[in-house]
C-alpha cells in the first residue's frame, strides 16, 4: 500500500499512558538498515503485542523503539485455547527460535503453549496447538489478496507483519526475548 509506514518511531515518554498512534511519528522505510544506527545498535529487550490496537511494539528499557501494524488470527478476541480456534494467544512467552526458510518471509517462534495452556486444553479434551509465530506475508500469494494481508486478520493464530517489518524485527530482536501479548 503506497504511503503506508513500515513502522512508527516513538520518542521516549515519561508517561505510563499506553502508546497510541497519535503519539507516533511516521518513519521512512530505510533501504540500508545499517544507516539507522540509533535503532540497530540497541537490541530489543521485550516485545509487546496489543491485539485490540493491532500493534507490535519493540521495547528497550520500557521505551518503545518501533511500532508495527499487525494482523492476527481470524478469531482475534480472547486467548488461544486449543488447536484450530484461530485465536492469537495472550500472556507472556519467549521468542525462542527462528525459521529463515519459512513459508511466510521469515518467522520467529513464540513459546506457546506453556504448562498452563497445555493443562487448560487437556481439561477440554483438546490439543493446545502450537507453531505460533511472528511472520511476514506468505512467500507466494495472489496479488489480488494483498489487500487482505494488509487490512484484515487472516492467520491461524500467528502475528503477521509486512515483509519489510519482518526483516527489521528479525535483525533487532535477539533469541529468548520475552513477548507479552495483551488484549
WOPE-V112213 format. One record per pair of residues at least 24 apart in sequence whose ideal C-beta (glycine too) atoms are under 8 Angstrom apart, sorted by sequence separation. I is the first residue (numbers start at 1). J is the second residue. D is the distance in Angstrom with one decimal. If there is no record, write none. Layout:
I|J|D ; I|J|D
This chain:
5|29|8.0 ; 89|113|7.7 ; 109|133|5.5 ; 110|134|6.8 ; 134|158|7.1 ; 135|159|7.6 ; 136|160|7.0 ; 51|76|5.8 ; 108|133|6.3 ; 132|157|5.5 ; 133|158|4.8 ; 134|159|4.8 ; 135|160|5.9 ; 136|161|6.2 ; 137|162|6.8 ; 39|65|5.6 ; 51|77|7.9 ; 91|117|7.9 ; 107|133|4.1 ; 108|134|4.8 ; 132|158|5.7 ; 133|159|7.4 ; 134|160|7.8 ; 135|161|7.6 ; 136|162|6.6 ; 137|163|5.6 ; 39|66|6.7 ; 107|134|6.7 ; 108|135|7.5 ; 132|159|7.9 ; 134|161|6.8 ; 136|163|4.0 ; 89|117|7.1 ; 107|135|3.8 ; 129|157|6.9 ; 104|133|7.3 ; 106|135|6.8 ; 107|136|7.7 ; 136|165|7.4 ; 9|39|7.6 ; 105|135|6.8 ; 106|136|6.1 ; 136|166|3.6 ; 102|133|7.4 ; 104|135|3.7 ; 105|136|3.1 ; 135|166|6.4 ; 136|167|7.8 ; 18|50|7.6 ; 21|53|7.9 ; 80|112|6.6 ; 104|136|5.4 ; 105|137|6.0 ; 134|166|7.4 ; 20|53|7.5 ; 80|113|7.9 ; 102|135|5.9 ; 104|137|6.6 ; 105|138|7.7 ; 21|55|7.7 ; 99|133|7.5 ; 102|136|8.0 ; 104|138|5.7 ; 105|139|6.0 ; 103|138|6.3 ; 104|139|6.8 ; 134|169|6.4 ; 19|55|7.8 ; 103|139|5.6 ; 51|88|6.2 ; 80|117|7.3 ; 102|139|7.8 ; 19|57|6.6 ; 83|121|7.8 ; 49|88|7.7 ; 51|90|7.1 ; 81|120|6.6 ; 82|121|4.7 ; 95|134|7.2 ; 81|121|6.4 ; 82|124|6.1 ; 24|67|6.0 ; 81|124|6.9 ; 83|126|6.8 ; 89|132|6.0 ; 82|126|3.6 ; 83|127|4.5 ; 85|129|7.6 ; 88|132|7.3 ; 19|64|5.5 ; 81|126|7.3 ; 82|127|6.2 ; 83|128|6.6 ; 84|129|6.9 ; 134|179|7.8 ; 21|67|7.5 ; 82|128|5.9 ; 83|129|3.2 ; 81|128|7.7 ; 82|129|6.1 ; 83|130|7.6 ; 19|67|6.7 ; 47|95|6.7 ; 80|128|7.6 ; 80|129|6.7 ; 110|159|7.6 ; 13|63|7.4 ; 12|63|4.1 ; 107|158|7.8 ; 80|132|7.3 ; 10|63|7.6 ; 10|64|4.3 ; 104|158|7.8 ; 10|65|7.5 ; 9|65|7.4 ; 10|66|7.8 ; 104|160|7.2 ; 9|66|6.5 ; 10|67|6.0 ; 8|66|7.3 ; 9|67|7.9 ; 105|163|4.4 ; 7|66|4.5 ; 8|67|4.4 ; 107|166|7.9 ; 7|67|6.1 ; 8|68|7.9 ; 106|166|5.3 ; 7|68|5.1 ; 105|166|5.5 ; 106|167|7.2 ; 108|169|7.0 ; 6|68|7.5 ; 105|167|8.0 ; 108|170|7.1 ; 106|170|5.3 ; 108|173|6.7 ; 88|155|7.5 ; 89|157|7.1 ; 86|155|7.8 ; 88|157|5.3 ; 110|179|5.9 ; 86|156|5.5 ; 87|157|5.7 ; 88|158|7.1 ; 86|157|5.8 ; 88|159|6.2 ; 110|181|7.9 ; 84|156|8.0 ; 85|157|7.4 ; 98|170|7.3 ; 76|153|5.1 ; 80|157|5.6 ; 98|175|7.0 ; 56|134|7.3 ; 71|149|6.9 ; 95|173|6.1 ; 97|175|6.9 ; 71|150|7.9 ; 74|153|5.7 ; 96|175|6.7 ; 73|153|6.3 ; 74|154|6.6 ; 95|175|6.7 ; 96|176|6.2 ; 71|152|6.4 ; 72|153|4.7 ; 74|155|7.3 ; 95|176|6.9 ; 71|153|5.2 ; 73|155|5.2 ; 74|156|7.3 ; 94|176|5.4 ; 95|177|4.8 ; 71|154|5.6 ; 72|155|6.4 ; 73|156|6.1 ; 94|177|7.0 ; 95|178|7.8 ; 71|155|6.3 ; 73|157|4.1 ; 94|178|6.0 ; 95|179|5.5 ; 72|157|7.9 ; 73|158|7.0 ; 93|178|7.4 ; 94|179|6.9 ; 72|158|7.9 ; 92|178|6.0 ; 93|179|5.3 ; 47|134|7.8 ; 72|159|6.3 ; 92|179|7.3 ; 71|159|7.7 ; 72|160|7.7 ; 92|180|5.0 ; 93|181|7.3 ; 70|159|5.2 ; 71|160|4.3 ; 91|180|7.5 ; 92|181|7.9 ; 70|160|6.3 ; 71|161|7.9 ; 91|181|6.3 ; 70|161|5.6 ; 90|181|5.0 ; 69|161|7.4 ; 89|181|5.8 ; 90|182|6.5 ; 68|161|5.0 ; 69|162|7.9 ; 88|181|6.6 ; 90|183|6.1 ; 68|162|7.5 ; 68|165|4.5 ; 68|169|7.3 ; 66|168|6.8 ; 56|159|6.4 ; 56|161|6.4 ; 78|183|8.0 ; 66|172|7.2 ; 77|183|7.7 ; 65|172|7.4 ; 56|165|8.0 ; 49|159|5.8 ; 58|169|7.0 ; 56|169|7.7 ; 58|172|5.9 ; 58|173|6.7 ; 47|173|6.3 ; 44|172|5.1 ; 43|172|6.8 ; 44|173|4.9 ; 43|173|7.7 ; 44|174|7.2 ; 47|177|6.0 ; 49|179|6.7 ; 51|181|6.6 ; 40|171|6.8 ; 43|174|5.3 ; 46|177|6.5 ; 47|178|7.2 ; 48|179|7.5 ; 49|180|7.3 ; 51|182|6.7 ; 52|183|5.7 ; 40|172|7.0 ; 45|177|6.8 ; 46|178|5.2 ; 47|179|4.3 ; 48|180|5.1 ; 49|181|4.5 ; 50|182|5.7 ; 51|183|5.5 ; 39|172|6.8 ; 44|177|6.0 ; 45|178|7.9 ; 46|179|7.5 ; 47|180|7.3 ; 48|181|7.9 ; 49|182|7.0 ; 33|167|7.7 ; 46|180|6.8 ; 48|182|6.9 ; 29|164|5.9 ; 33|168|7.0 ; 33|171|6.0 ; 1|147|7.9 ; 4|150|7.4 ; 1|150|5.4 ; 6|162|6.5 ; 6|164|4.9 ; 7|165|6.1 ; 6|165|5.6 ; 7|168|6.7 ; 6|168|7.2
